């Protein structure tokens, strides 16, 4: 699975959890709003019913006062109370929720009220006609019976509304608790999943890259253990990077072993060349002594010249072997340079892959930042709910004040206002808890952003490490090129030395022939011998330089454990 796919899955799941949580909170908020509206409507209905009872009681008292005193002001107050009852009834009938839920119970209420009002009007008309006894009889008879029936219907409806209100209140509380539990579960699941995915990504991305960077640093410092390979089982870009790194280590190990072997061969050949040069120098000195003794006896000189001729031919054969081995070392050095170039290309491929991972880290940072913005929008919605709750609380307080001013008649309205205030406080408390949860989510989101930024910094450090490894390979390639040049110079010197040695052998053959001609040519032979001795010293110096280069190359190769 690719790193990009891992990040998409991880943050896709987190986003799904957040969207599910937000959707659930939106639905719950609508349900709570509907429930609060229903409770308010039922509270208003309950208040209106109780106020109707209070107004009817007042009208009944006014009617008695009118019958006892005949004061017209009582009749006026009776009419005002009837109008008040009509207004309350109209308010109840205009509420669609009330009509839908309590329409059947309100129909007999209207009928009983009309019967009560009809009986009352008859009593008032009888009193107006001067029949006070008939008026009192109707008042305490038909009118009183109609009022009792009306009170009974109102009491039954009031009890039903109160029971429904309490049931709705209990259901609302249950929904609130359930909503808090589910929201907490969403938060816990989201946090746990984020922690698990963070640990998984660190384990599958950061740790392998750290191991690669550590081993590359060791190789760049010249102290690398080329026998150790990375063990990465993942199939993503990190796994491919580790596989390429292991392949590079194996190729580099083979290269180091080959260079070390050829360096040992060069050192051995240099030692052989040095020994041959020393032997040749000694032989040349013997030739010089022999030339000086030529004056004493040409026959003895001819024998020594023949022996020197054989020694020079052996030296020529040894120098030829040195030339062949120097050419082999040159070919190996060229191959080493090519392998170092391949390693540098592999490092560049790693750098490109690290650039891709850096872009993925930037994309991840933008996604998590977007998640934080969504959390802030949810917080704004909660602020709106909190404002509504505060306004509702203020309205309930104003209603309580008005009820207190109304005195005994506003007692029922005060109870309703207190209930509304409690509901507003509960809504405000719930909104506060939601705000706290959103703050926790925003804080966790910020921590996720910081974690992703830290991962980006670690990726940048890894890219620097890979770049350093590329520079190290470039240095290795330059060193191999220099070794190749030096070995080619040694090969050229060996070929020149071979040519010189062949010339010396030819000269020795000429000396052998000239020696037979007489002592007169002894001085010429001595001069040729001195030239040969100088050539042997040059050969000895070149052999010592080649041995020093081979020893230095062995030290460089020994710094790597292969």
Buried (B, 14 or more C-beta within 10 A) or exposed (E): EBBBEBBBEBBEBBBEBBEBBBEBBEEBBEBBEEBBEBBBBBBBBBBBBBBBBBBBBBBBBBBBBBBEEEEEEBBEBBEBBBEBBEEBBEEBEEBEBBEEBBEEBBEBBBEBBEBBBEBBBBBBEBBEEEBEEBBBBBBEEBBBEBBEBBBEBBEEBBEBBEEBBEEBBEEBEEBBEEBBEBBEEBBEBBBEBBEEBBEEBBEBBBEBBBBBBEBBBBBBEEEBBBEEBBEBEBEBBBBBBBBBBBBBBEBBBEBBBBBBEBBBBBBEBBBBBBEBBBBBBEBBEBBBEBBEEBEEEBEEBBBBBBBBBEBBBBBBEBBBBBBEBBBBBBEBBBBBBEBBBBBBEBBBEBBEBBEEBBEBBEBBBEBBBEBBEBBEEBBEBBEEBBEBBBEBBEBBBEBBEEBEEBEEBBEBBBBBBBBBBEBBBBBBEBBEBBBEBBEEBBEBBBEBBEBBBEBBEBBEEBBEBBBBBBEBBBEBBEBBBEBBEBBBBBBBBBBBBBEBBBBBBEBBBBBBEBBEEEBEBBEEBBEBBBBBBEBBBBBBEBBBBBBEBBEEBBEBBEEBEB
